[in-house]
Amino acid sequence: MRYKSPIFLFILLLLPVLAWSQSQVQVIYADSLNGIQVESSIIKKLIGKVVLRQGTTTLTCDQAILNSTTNNVEAYGHVKIIQADTVTITGDSALYNGDLRQAYMLGRVKLDDHTIILNTNKLDYDMNTKMAVYHTGARILDKKTTLTSKEGFYNTVTKNFLFKEKVRVLDKEGGALKADSLRYNTASKEAFFICPTEIINKKDTVYTKSGFYNTQTKVSNFTGRSTAKMEDYTLTADTLFYDSPTKIGVAKGNVEFLSQKDKVVLTGKNGRYNGKTGITRVYGNALMRNIMEKDTLYLTADTLVSFDNKQDSVRKLYAYKHVLIYKSDLSARCDSLGYDMRDSVIHFYQKPIIWTNDSQSTADSISLFMVNQKLKEMRLRGHSFVISADSASHFNQIKGRKVWVFFKDDSKLRRVNVEGNGESIYYVMDDKKVTTGLNRVECSRMNLFFEENKVKRITFITKPEAKFVPPKEWNEDLQVLDGYRWRINEKVTYKKLMEAVNAPELSIPIVKNP
C-alpha cells in the first residue's frame, strides 16, 4: 500500500513523538540547568524556580535532578505537584517516577483536592489510579470535620477513604468517632463501619460494628448489633436507625431499651424511640422488667408504650393486648393497662383478673396501688368479685358494684370495703380451726376484716340480710355466689410469662436484685 498524501505521512511520523512527549518529563523552566552524562544516563541538574511537566501534571520546586534516561525526578524545596488542576500536593522533597507516573512525597506533605486537605509526613500518590496512600499517620480536614489515622488509602476521584489503626473523627459541634478501621466518603460525609466503632454526640453515644453514619446530618443506620446510649436511656438492637438531631431511634431485632434511672428494661422484636416526646414503643414479644430493691415486676403484652414527661418527671407505661404480669406476691391478666411508675399505680382494663397469694380478684376495671414496692390497696369497679382461699380450702367470696381491698405488708388481705349490691360468703372457724358453718350475707354496703385470709369481723353500713348455715346443710348452690369462678389454673407464673414471650437473655447491664 502506498501513501500518496504528504500530510498523512507527516502525521504518522509525528504520533510517536507526541506519545513520547506525553510520557517524558519535560523541563519548562529553571534559573539554571546543567546537563551531564553518567555512564549511560543523561542527568540534568536544575536550580531555581524549577518547572517540569508531564502531560497534565506539573511539578515545581527549588531544585531538581532529572534523569532523562530513566524518566525519574528528584525534587527538593517547596515541592508542588498539580494534576489537571484538581489535585495539588506539596512537600519538602519528592521522588517522581515518570514512567509509572507515581510520586513519593516527604516532609510536611499536604494534599488538597478541593474537598479535603490531608496533612502527613510521607505520602505516595499514583497519577494513574488517583490513589493517595500513607502509613505514618495523617490529619484530614474539611469544613466541619477533622479525621486522623495511622494508615489511609484515598481515591481523589471517588472521594472514598479507607482509614486504618487509631481512627478518630472530630467535628466542630463536639461529635466524635473512634474505630480501628473506617471507610469514609469526603463528598457525602458518610462513614461506613467495618469494625467495632464508637460514635459520641454530646450526650449520645453509639456503639456498632457495621452500618453507616453521616457526620453532617448526624443520622446513623446500623446494620449490625448496635447500642445507642442517651442521657437517661440505652437502646440496643440487631439493626438500629438513629437520628441524633431529632432524637428518633427505630430498632429491629432483639430490641432492648433500658432506663437506668427507673430500673426499667423493655425488650421485644421491634421498637421506636422519640427523645423529644419521651415516647418509646416496643412490640412483638414485648416484655418489661421493673427492677425493684428486692423484687422484679415482669409485664408482657403485644405492644408496650413508655411515656416519659421530663417537665413533671411523670413516667407512665401502657400495655395493649394479651397483658400478663408477674411479681413474687401478685400476678395478673388483662387486655390493656396503664402503669404510673412515679406513684406505683397500675390500672387494669378489659376483663382483668389479679391473683395475690391465695386471693383472686376480677372486675370491669381494677386499680392497684403499691407503697415501697409492696401491694397496699386494690380498687375494683363494676362486677367486682373477690375470692380468697382459707387454710381449710374454703373459698370466701365478696362481690359488689365497687370493692376496695386493703393488704398487709405480707400482701395478705387486711380489709375489704364493699359499696353497692354487696354480697358475701365467708366460712366460720373455731379456735381449733374447725369449720362450724358459713355466713351468707347481702348488704349494699359493708366492711370485712380479715386475719390469715379468714373473716374475723364484719361491719354493715346498711341493714343486712344474713343467714348462717351449718356444714350439714351445705349444697353447691349455697356455697357459691352468682358469677363465682375459681381460675387458679390460669394464674400467671414466671415460667408461663417467659414462655409466652420467649424472652432472651439481656445484653445490657442492669442493677440486679440483692
Solvent accessible surface area in square Angstrom, and as a share of the most:
residue,aa,sasa,rsa
1,M,216,0.96
2,R,206,0.75
3,Y,107,0.41
4,K,182,0.77
5,S,53,0.34
6,P,104,0.66
7,I,125,0.64
8,F,93,0.39
9,L,84,0.42
10,F,124,0.52
11,I,83,0.42
12,L,68,0.34
13,L,122,0.60
14,L,63,0.31
15,L,95,0.47
16,P,87,0.54
17,V,85,0.49
18,L,90,0.45
19,A,66,0.51
20,W,141,0.49
21,S,37,0.24
22,Q,115,0.51
23,S,54,0.35
24,Q,20,0.09
25,V,8,0.04
26,Q,60,0.26
27,V,45,0.26
28,I,84,0.43
29,Y,113,0.43
30,A,21,0.16
31,D,86,0.44
32,S,49,0.32
33,L,87,0.43
34,N,87,0.45
35,G,53,0.51
36,I,85,0.43
37,Q,128,0.57
38,V,76,0.43
39,E,163,0.73
40,S,92,0.59
41,S,22,0.14
42,I,85,0.43
43,I,23,0.12
44,K,58,0.25
45,K,93,0.39
46,L,1,0.00
47,I,87,0.44
48,G,18,0.17
49,K,150,0.64
50,V,1,0.00
51,V,35,0.20
52,L,1,0.01
53,R,107,0.39
54,Q,4,0.02
55,G,28,0.27
56,T,93,0.54
57,T,4,0.02
58,T,28,0.16
59,L,9,0.05
60,T,40,0.23
61,C,7,0.04
62,D,57,0.30
63,Q,93,0.41
64,A,2,0.02
65,I,58,0.30
66,L,1,0.01
67,N,27,0.14
68,S,28,0.18
69,T,77,0.45
70,T,59,0.35
71,N,4,0.02
72,N,47,0.24
73,V,1,0.00
74,E,69,0.31
75,A,0,0.00
76,Y,94,0.36
77,G,25,0.24
78,H,153,0.68
79,V,0,0.00
80,K,78,0.33
81,I,2,0.01
82,I,50,0.25
83,Q,6,0.03
84,A,52,0.40
85,D,119,0.61
86,T,73,0.43
87,V,6,0.03
88,T,37,0.22
89,I,1,0.01
90,T,35,0.21
91,G,6,0.06
92,D,51,0.26
93,S,24,0.15
94,A,9,0.07
95,L,83,0.41
96,Y,7,0.03
97,N,34,0.18
98,G,1,0.01
99,D,98,0.51
100,L,96,0.48
101,R,62,0.23
102,Q,48,0.21
103,A,0,0.00
104,Y,75,0.29
105,M,0,0.00
106,L,85,0.42
107,G,23,0.22
108,R,187,0.68
109,V,2,0.01
110,K,82,0.35
111,L,0,0.00
112,D,44,0.23
113,D,6,0.03
114,H,149,0.66
115,T,39,0.23
116,I,3,0.01
117,I,60,0.30
118,L,1,0.00
119,N,49,0.25
120,T,12,0.07
121,N,100,0.51
122,K,99,0.42
123,L,0,0.00
124,D,43,0.22
125,Y,3,0.01
126,D,26,0.13
127,M,0,0.00
128,N,81,0.42
129,T,79,0.46
130,K,60,0.25
131,M,62,0.28
132,A,1,0.01
133,V,28,0.16
134,Y,2,0.01
135,H,93,0.42
136,T,78,0.45
137,G,22,0.21
138,A,11,0.08
139,R,121,0.44
140,I,0,0.00
141,L,51,0.25
142,D,24,0.12
143,K,178,0.75
144,K,105,0.45
145,T,6,0.03
146,T,31,0.18
147,L,0,0.00
148,T,46,0.27
149,S,8,0.05
150,K,97,0.41
151,E,38,0.17
152,G,0,0.00
153,F,58,0.24
154,Y,0,0.00
155,N,28,0.14
156,T,8,0.05
157,V,99,0.57
158,T,70,0.41
159,K,37,0.16
160,N,78,0.40
161,F,3,0.01
162,L,51,0.25
163,F,0,0.00
164,K,80,0.34
165,E,66,0.30
166,K,147,0.62
167,V,0,0.00
168,R,91,0.33
169,V,5,0.03
170,L,99,0.49
171,D,22,0.12
172,K,163,0.69
173,E,107,0.48
174,G,52,0.50
175,G,5,0.05
176,A,17,0.14
177,L,2,0.01
178,K,82,0.35
179,A,10,0.08
180,D,85,0.44
181,S,19,0.12
182,L,0,0.00
183,R,116,0.42
184,Y,2,0.01
185,N,24,0.12
186,T,0,0.00
187,A,65,0.51
188,S,50,0.32
189,K,24,0.10
190,E,43,0.19
191,A,0,0.00
192,F,71,0.29
193,F,7,0.03
194,I,76,0.38
195,C,24,0.15
196,P,92,0.58
197,T,6,0.03
198,E,44,0.20
199,I,2,0.01
200,I,47,0.24
201,N,18,0.09
202,K,161,0.68
203,K,133,0.56
204,D,8,0.04
205,T,24,0.14
206,V,5,0.03
207,Y,87,0.33
208,T,5,0.03
209,K,123,0.52
210,S,38,0.24
211,G,13,0.13
212,F,62,0.26
213,Y,8,0.03
214,N,23,0.12
215,T,6,0.04
216,Q,93,0.41
217,T,70,0.41
218,K,21,0.09
219,V,36,0.21
220,S,3,0.02
221,N,56,0.29
222,F,0,0.00
223,T,88,0.51
224,G,17,0.16
225,R,85,0.31
226,S,2,0.01
227,T,23,0.14
228,A,1,0.01
229,K,86,0.37
230,M,18,0.08
231,E,105,0.47
232,D,45,0.23
233,Y,10,0.04
234,T,15,0.09
235,L,3,0.01
236,T,4,0.02
237,A,0,0.00
238,D,49,0.25
239,T,52,0.30
240,L,1,0.01
241,F,72,0.30
242,Y,3,0.01
243,D,25,0.13
244,S,16,0.10
245,P,73,0.46
246,T,52,0.30
247,K,73,0.31
248,I,41,0.21
249,G,0,0.00
250,V,42,0.24
251,A,1,0.01
252,K,119,0.50
253,G,24,0.23
254,N,78,0.40
255,V,1,0.01
256,E,4,0.02
257,F,2,0.01
258,L,7,0.04
259,S,0,0.00
260,Q,74,0.33
261,K,127,0.54
262,D,41,0.21
263,K,62,0.26
264,V,1,0.01
265,V,0,0.00
266,L,0,0.00
267,T,3,0.02
268,G,9,0.09
269,K,109,0.46
270,N,39,0.20
271,G,3,0.02
272,R,115,0.42
273,Y,8,0.03
274,N,38,0.19
275,G,8,0.08
276,K,143,0.60
277,T,68,0.39
278,G,8,0.08
279,I,63,0.32
280,T,5,0.03
281,R,105,0.38
282,V,1,0.00
283,Y,91,0.34
284,G,23,0.22
285,N,63,0.32
286,A,0,0.00
287,L,1,0.00
288,M,0,0.00
289,R,22,0.08
290,N,14,0.07
291,I,17,0.09
292,M,18,0.08
293,E,114,0.51
294,K,163,0.69
295,D,27,0.14
296,T,8,0.04
297,L,0,0.00
298,Y,36,0.14
299,L,0,0.00
300,T,5,0.03
301,A,6,0.04
302,D,62,0.32
303,T,29,0.17
304,L,0,0.00
305,V,15,0.08
306,S,2,0.01
307,F,60,0.25
308,D,9,0.05
309,N,42,0.22
310,K,116,0.49
311,Q,175,0.78
312,D,71,0.37
313,S,77,0.50
314,V,20,0.11
315,R,11,0.04
316,K,65,0.28
317,L,1,0.00
318,Y,75,0.29
319,A,0,0.00
320,Y,97,0.37
321,K,107,0.45
322,H,131,0.59
323,V,1,0.01
324,L,21,0.11
325,I,0,0.00
326,Y,55,0.21
327,K,5,0.02
328,S,80,0.52
329,D,19,0.10
330,L,6,0.03
331,S,1,0.01
332,A,1,0.00
333,R,75,0.27
334,C,13,0.08
335,D,36,0.19
336,S,15,0.10
337,L,4,0.02
338,G,8,0.08
339,Y,5,0.02
340,D,23,0.12
341,M,29,0.13
342,R,137,0.50
343,D,77,0.40
344,S,31,0.20
345,V,17,0.10
346,I,1,0.00
347,H,60,0.27
348,F,0,0.00
349,Y,98,0.37
350,Q,107,0.48
351,K,184,0.78
352,P,2,0.01
353,I,1,0.01
354,I,1,0.00
355,W,2,0.01
356,T,4,0.02
357,N,57,0.29
358,D,76,0.39
359,S,5,0.03
360,Q,4,0.02
361,S,1,0.01
362,T,29,0.17
363,A,9,0.07
364,D,75,0.39
365,S,24,0.16
366,I,1,0.01
367,S,4,0.02
368,L,0,0.00
369,F,47,0.20
370,M,8,0.04
371,V,79,0.45
372,N,138,0.71
373,Q,68,0.30
374,K,91,0.38
375,L,0,0.00
376,K,56,0.24
377,E,29,0.13
378,M,1,0.01
379,R,73,0.27
380,L,0,0.00
381,R,86,0.31
382,G,19,0.18
383,H,155,0.69
384,S,1,0.01
385,F,16,0.07
386,V,2,0.01
387,I,3,0.02
388,S,2,0.01
389,A,17,0.13
390,D,13,0.07
391,S,87,0.56
392,A,39,0.30
393,S,84,0.54
394,H,32,0.14
395,F,57,0.24
396,N,3,0.01
397,Q,1,0.01
398,I,4,0.02
399,K,41,0.17
400,G,7,0.06
401,R,130,0.47
402,K,88,0.37
403,V,0,0.00
404,W,60,0.21
405,V,0,0.00
406,F,28,0.12
407,F,4,0.02
408,K,55,0.23
409,D,100,0.52
410,D,80,0.42
411,S,2,0.01
412,K,64,0.27
413,L,2,0.01
414,R,103,0.38
415,R,53,0.19
416,V,0,0.00
417,N,33,0.17
418,V,2,0.01
419,E,83,0.37
420,G,6,0.06
421,N,104,0.53
422,G,2,0.02
423,E,40,0.18
424,S,0,0.00
425,I,0,0.00
426,Y,23,0.09
427,Y,11,0.04
428,V,48,0.28
429,M,32,0.14
430,D,61,0.32
431,D,148,0.77
432,K,173,0.73
433,K,134,0.57
434,V,84,0.48
435,T,26,0.15
436,T,56,0.32
437,G,0,0.00
438,L,0,0.00
439,N,26,0.13
440,R,55,0.20
441,V,2,0.01
442,E,82,0.37
443,C,6,0.04
444,S,50,0.32
445,R,107,0.39
446,M,0,0.00
447,N,34,0.17
448,L,0,0.00
449,F,52,0.22
450,F,9,0.04
451,E,78,0.35
452,E,98,0.44
453,N,7,0.04
454,K,40,0.17
455,V,19,0.11
456,K,135,0.57
457,R,139,0.51
458,I,34,0.17
459,T,49,0.29
460,F,64,0.27
461,I,80,0.41
462,T,57,0.33
463,K,190,0.81
464,P,45,0.29
465,E,124,0.56
466,A,69,0.53
467,K,119,0.50
468,F,106,0.44
469,V,3,0.02
470,P,36,0.23
471,P,60,0.38
472,K,176,0.75
473,E,98,0.44
474,W,55,0.19
475,N,84,0.43
476,E,141,0.63
477,D,115,0.60
478,L,27,0.13
479,Q,51,0.22
480,V,47,0.27
481,L,3,0.02
482,D,119,0.61
483,G,60,0.58
484,Y,60,0.23
485,R,148,0.54
486,W,64,0.22
487,R,58,0.21
488,I,71,0.36
489,N,134,0.69
490,E,50,0.22
491,K,56,0.24
492,V,1,0.01
493,T,56,0.32
494,Y,101,0.38
495,K,140,0.59
496,K,84,0.36
497,L,0,0.00
498,M,30,0.13
499,E,115,0.51
500,A,60,0.47
501,V,7,0.04
502,N,121,0.62
503,A,30,0.24
504,P,56,0.35
505,E,162,0.73
506,L,46,0.23
507,S,74,0.47
508,I,12,0.06
509,P,105,0.66
510,I,39,0.20
511,V,76,0.44
512,K,169,0.71
513,N,66,0.34
514,P,136,0.85
